[in-house]
Amino acid sequence: MLPHRYLSEMEDSHRWLDFPVRDGDIVISTRSKHGTTWTQMICALLVFQTPDLPGHLSETSPWLDWTIAPKDEVFARLEAQEHRRFIKTHTPLDGIPIHPQARYIVVARHPLDAAVSLYHQGANIIRERVAELTGEPVPEAKQGPRPDLHDWLVGWTRSGNDPREHPDMLPGVMAHLSDAWARRAEPNLLLVHYADLAADLEGEMRRIAAWLGIEVDEARWPELVKAATFAEMKSKAEQVAPDPMGVFRSRDAFFRRGTSGSAAELLTPEELAAYRERAAAMAPADLLDWLHRP
């Protein structure tokens, strides 16, 4: 049975069907604004064991499903890599072939915090540039003035979109994470929480390194951890932000705040209770306890 196909104006998960996975490949599967670039940077630092990376992060760790980049070029770039590869996807695990000898990292974030970051990223995207690259007109829904953050966030919590057609809306986020949560006992899957990266970056980097079987000289840890901090990544936005085709108004703005826990304060107690009720209908209680913790 083939994996489900996630298809949009810029993504086609069936590219994975033709991709020759190597033993040891690291696949980073996240929803948008859940810590994708952060995890890519951590993997880069662990693989190369130096803050001086060999090139732009988006080229070293390409987004394989991204149809704007020609498939043959992406595959050729990855084929030429002799180091341990780490590859980005926003596709849930049910949309990609799972190879027993590859490693899969799924990163979770409090959904409300991720949604607020997604809202702000929307303002940073040049829709006309996306239309130019895809050959598709700017969708009507993305034209004209945007609702304010509060109203948009309330709408996001109430969305009833098909999770496979709109994976960045609440049902899609919960489906992505619920699927990974159900697989969490599998030996080649690691769940990472954005809040843990923020609270104990070194501890999480050491945990990821151990799980990947990567040994790091003790003397190297301080510089590697520093290079993975939000401040350091923001200072190198031109080399780190995932914008190889120039769709961002500002690469610096991609690294907006990097904090957690404040999004819930945008909602009234009634709105927050309604969000939690919807989330409870979409995901198991133990996942939600893990996901919503400080």
C-alpha positions as CSV (number, residue, x, y, z in Angstrom):
1,M,0.0,0.0,0.0
2,L,1.4,3.4,-1.0
3,P,1.8,6.1,1.5
4,H,-0.9,8.8,1.4
5,R,0.0,11.6,-1.1
6,Y,0.1,15.1,0.3
7,L,-0.1,17.4,-2.6
8,S,-0.3,21.2,-2.7
9,E,0.8,24.2,-4.8
10,M,4.4,23.7,-3.5
11,E,4.6,20.2,-2.1
12,D,4.4,16.6,-3.4
13,S,5.1,13.9,-0.9
14,H,5.3,11.2,-3.6
15,R,8.7,12.4,-4.5
16,W,9.8,10.2,-1.6
17,L,8.7,7.1,-3.5
18,D,11.6,7.7,-6.0
19,F,14.2,8.8,-3.5
20,P,16.9,6.2,-2.7
21,V,17.2,6.3,1.1
22,R,20.6,5.3,2.6
23,D,21.1,3.5,5.8
24,G,21.6,6.2,8.5
25,D,19.7,8.9,6.7
26,I,18.0,11.4,9.1
27,V,14.5,12.5,8.1
28,I,13.2,15.5,10.0
29,S,9.3,15.5,9.8
30,T,7.7,18.5,11.2
31,R,4.7,20.8,10.7
32,S,5.5,24.4,9.7
33,K,6.9,26.5,12.6
34,H,7.4,23.6,14.9
35,G,11.2,23.8,15.0
36,T,12.2,22.5,11.6
37,T,15.1,24.8,10.9
38,W,16.2,24.5,14.6
39,T,16.4,20.7,14.3
40,Q,18.1,20.9,10.9
41,M,20.8,23.1,12.5
42,I,21.2,20.8,15.4
43,C,21.7,17.8,13.1
44,A,24.1,19.8,11.0
45,L,26.2,20.7,14.0
46,L,26.2,17.1,15.2
47,V,27.1,15.7,11.7
48,F,29.8,18.2,10.9
49,Q,30.9,18.9,14.6
50,T,31.7,22.5,13.8
51,P,29.7,25.7,13.6
52,D,31.4,26.4,10.2
53,L,28.9,24.5,8.0
54,P,29.9,23.7,4.4
55,G,27.1,25.8,2.8
56,H,23.6,27.2,3.2
57,L,21.5,25.1,5.5
58,S,18.7,24.8,2.9
59,E,21.1,23.3,0.4
60,T,22.9,21.0,2.8
61,S,19.5,19.8,4.2
62,P,17.0,20.3,1.4
63,W,13.2,20.1,1.6
64,L,12.7,17.1,-0.5
65,D,9.0,17.5,-1.2
66,W,9.3,21.1,-2.3
67,T,8.2,21.2,-6.0
68,I,9.7,24.6,-6.7
69,A,13.1,22.9,-6.6
70,P,13.4,20.5,-9.5
71,K,13.4,16.9,-8.3
72,D,16.4,15.8,-10.3
73,E,18.5,18.6,-8.9
74,V,17.5,17.9,-5.3
75,F,18.2,14.2,-5.7
76,A,21.5,14.8,-7.4
77,R,22.6,17.2,-4.6
78,L,21.7,14.6,-2.0
79,E,23.4,11.8,-4.0
80,A,26.6,13.8,-4.1
81,Q,26.7,14.2,-0.3
82,E,29.3,11.9,1.3
83,H,28.4,12.9,4.9
84,R,25.5,11.5,6.8
85,R,22.5,13.1,5.3
86,F,19.7,14.9,7.1
87,I,16.6,15.8,5.0
88,K,13.6,18.1,5.7
89,T,10.0,17.3,5.1
90,H,6.7,18.7,6.3
91,T,5.0,15.5,5.4
92,P,3.6,13.3,8.2
93,L,5.0,9.8,8.5
94,D,2.0,8.3,6.9
95,G,2.9,10.1,3.7
96,I,6.5,8.8,3.3
97,P,8.0,5.3,3.0
98,I,9.6,4.3,6.3
99,H,12.9,2.6,6.0
100,P,14.1,0.5,9.0
101,Q,17.7,1.7,8.7
102,A,16.9,5.4,8.4
103,R,16.1,7.7,11.4
104,Y,13.0,9.8,11.8
105,I,12.7,12.9,14.0
106,V,9.3,14.4,14.6
107,V,9.3,17.8,16.4
108,A,6.2,19.0,18.3
109,R,5.3,22.4,19.6
110,H,2.4,23.8,21.5
111,P,-0.1,24.2,18.7
112,L,-1.1,27.7,19.7
113,D,2.5,28.9,19.7
114,A,3.1,27.3,16.3
115,A,0.0,28.9,15.0
116,V,1.0,32.4,16.1
117,S,4.4,31.9,14.4
118,L,2.6,30.7,11.3
119,Y,0.5,33.9,11.3
120,H,3.5,36.1,11.4
121,Q,5.3,34.0,8.7
122,G,2.3,34.6,6.5
123,A,3.0,38.3,6.5
124,N,6.7,37.7,5.6
125,I,5.9,35.7,2.5
126,I,5.9,37.5,-0.9
127,R,2.8,35.8,-2.4
128,E,3.6,37.3,-5.9
129,R,7.0,35.6,-5.8
130,V,5.4,32.2,-4.8
131,A,3.0,32.7,-7.7
132,E,5.9,33.4,-10.1
133,L,7.7,30.2,-9.0
134,T,4.7,27.9,-9.0
135,G,2.9,29.3,-12.1
136,E,-0.3,29.6,-10.0
137,P,-2.1,32.8,-9.2
138,V,-2.2,34.1,-5.7
139,P,-5.2,32.4,-4.0
140,E,-8.1,34.8,-3.3
141,A,-8.0,33.8,0.4
142,K,-4.5,35.2,0.6
143,Q,-5.3,38.5,-1.1
144,G,-6.4,41.7,0.7
145,P,-6.1,42.7,4.3
146,R,-5.5,39.9,6.9
147,P,-7.6,39.5,10.0
148,D,-5.9,40.6,13.2
149,L,-3.9,38.0,15.1
150,H,-6.6,37.3,17.7
151,D,-9.4,36.7,15.2
152,W,-7.1,34.6,13.0
153,L,-6.0,32.5,15.9
154,V,-9.6,31.9,17.0
155,G,-10.5,30.9,13.4
156,W,-7.5,28.5,13.4
157,T,-8.7,26.8,16.6
158,R,-12.1,26.3,15.1
159,S,-11.0,25.1,11.6
160,G,-12.6,22.0,10.3
161,N,-10.4,21.5,7.3
162,D,-9.4,18.1,6.0
163,P,-6.1,17.4,7.8
164,R,-4.6,16.0,4.6
165,E,-5.5,19.0,2.4
166,H,-4.7,21.7,5.0
167,P,-2.0,20.1,7.2
168,D,-1.0,23.4,8.9
169,M,-4.5,24.0,10.3
170,L,-5.4,22.5,13.7
171,P,-6.8,19.2,12.5
172,G,-3.7,18.7,10.3
173,V,-1.3,19.5,13.2
174,M,-3.1,17.1,15.5
175,A,-3.2,14.3,12.8
176,H,0.6,14.7,12.2
177,L,1.5,14.5,15.8
178,S,-1.0,11.8,16.7
179,D,0.4,9.5,14.0
180,A,3.9,10.1,15.3
181,W,2.8,9.6,18.9
182,A,1.3,6.2,18.0
183,R,4.6,5.2,16.5
184,R,6.8,6.5,19.4
185,A,7.9,3.0,20.5
186,E,9.5,2.3,17.2
187,P,13.3,2.2,17.5
188,N,14.0,4.5,14.5
189,L,11.6,7.3,15.6
190,L,12.5,10.1,18.1
191,L,10.0,12.7,19.3
192,V,11.4,16.1,20.3
193,H,9.4,18.9,22.0
194,Y,10.2,22.5,21.1
195,A,9.8,23.5,24.7
196,D,12.5,21.1,25.7
197,L,14.9,22.6,23.2
198,A,14.1,26.0,24.6
199,A,14.5,24.9,28.2
200,D,17.5,22.7,28.0
201,L,19.2,23.0,24.6
202,E,22.4,21.2,25.5
203,G,20.5,18.3,27.2
204,E,18.3,17.8,24.1
205,M,21.3,18.1,21.8
206,R,23.1,15.4,23.8
207,R,20.0,13.2,23.7
208,I,19.6,13.6,20.0
209,A,23.3,12.8,19.4
210,A,23.1,9.7,21.6
211,W,20.0,8.5,19.7
212,L,21.7,9.1,16.4
213,G,24.8,7.2,17.6
214,I,27.0,10.3,17.1
215,E,29.9,10.8,19.4
216,V,31.0,14.4,20.2
217,D,34.2,15.3,21.8
218,E,33.4,16.9,25.2
219,A,35.5,20.0,24.3
220,R,33.3,20.7,21.3
221,W,30.0,20.9,23.1
222,P,30.0,24.5,24.2
223,E,30.6,25.9,20.7
224,L,28.0,23.6,19.1
225,V,25.4,24.5,21.7
226,K,26.1,28.2,21.2
227,A,25.7,27.8,17.5
228,A,22.3,26.2,17.9
229,T,20.9,29.0,20.1
230,F,18.1,31.3,18.7
231,A,20.4,34.4,18.9
232,E,23.2,32.7,16.9
233,M,20.9,31.4,14.3
234,K,19.2,34.8,13.9
235,S,22.6,36.4,13.5
236,K,23.2,34.1,10.6
237,A,19.8,34.4,9.0
238,E,21.2,34.8,5.5
239,Q,22.8,31.3,5.7
240,V,20.2,29.6,7.9
241,A,16.7,30.8,7.0
242,P,14.9,28.4,4.7
243,D,14.6,30.8,1.7
244,P,16.7,29.6,-1.2
245,M,14.3,31.1,-3.8
246,G,13.7,34.5,-2.2
247,V,10.1,34.2,-1.0
248,F,10.7,36.0,2.3
249,R,10.5,39.7,2.7
250,S,13.1,39.4,5.4
251,R,15.2,36.4,6.3
252,D,15.9,38.0,9.7
253,A,12.2,38.2,10.4
254,F,11.9,34.4,10.0
255,F,13.6,34.2,13.4
256,R,10.9,36.3,15.1
257,R,11.0,35.4,18.8
258,G,11.6,31.7,19.4
259,T,9.7,31.6,22.7
260,S,6.9,29.4,24.0
261,G,3.9,29.7,26.2
262,S,2.6,33.2,25.4
263,A,0.1,32.4,22.6
264,A,-2.6,31.0,25.0
265,E,-2.7,34.5,26.6
266,L,-4.2,35.8,23.3
267,L,-7.4,33.9,23.9
268,T,-10.2,34.5,26.4
269,P,-10.8,31.7,29.0
270,E,-13.8,30.6,27.0
271,E,-11.9,30.5,23.7
272,L,-9.0,28.6,25.3
273,A,-11.5,26.1,26.8
274,A,-13.0,25.7,23.4
275,Y,-9.6,25.0,21.8
276,R,-8.8,22.4,24.5
277,E,-12.1,20.7,23.9
278,R,-11.5,20.5,20.2
279,A,-7.9,19.3,20.7
280,A,-9.2,16.6,23.1
281,A,-11.5,15.3,20.3
282,M,-8.5,15.0,17.9
283,A,-5.7,13.5,19.9
284,P,-5.1,11.1,22.8
285,A,-5.0,12.5,26.3
286,D,-1.4,11.5,27.0
287,L,-0.2,13.2,23.8
288,L,-2.0,16.4,24.8
289,D,-0.5,16.3,28.3
290,W,2.9,16.1,26.7
291,L,2.1,18.7,24.1
292,H,0.6,21.3,26.3
293,R,3.0,21.2,29.2
294,P,5.1,24.3,30.0
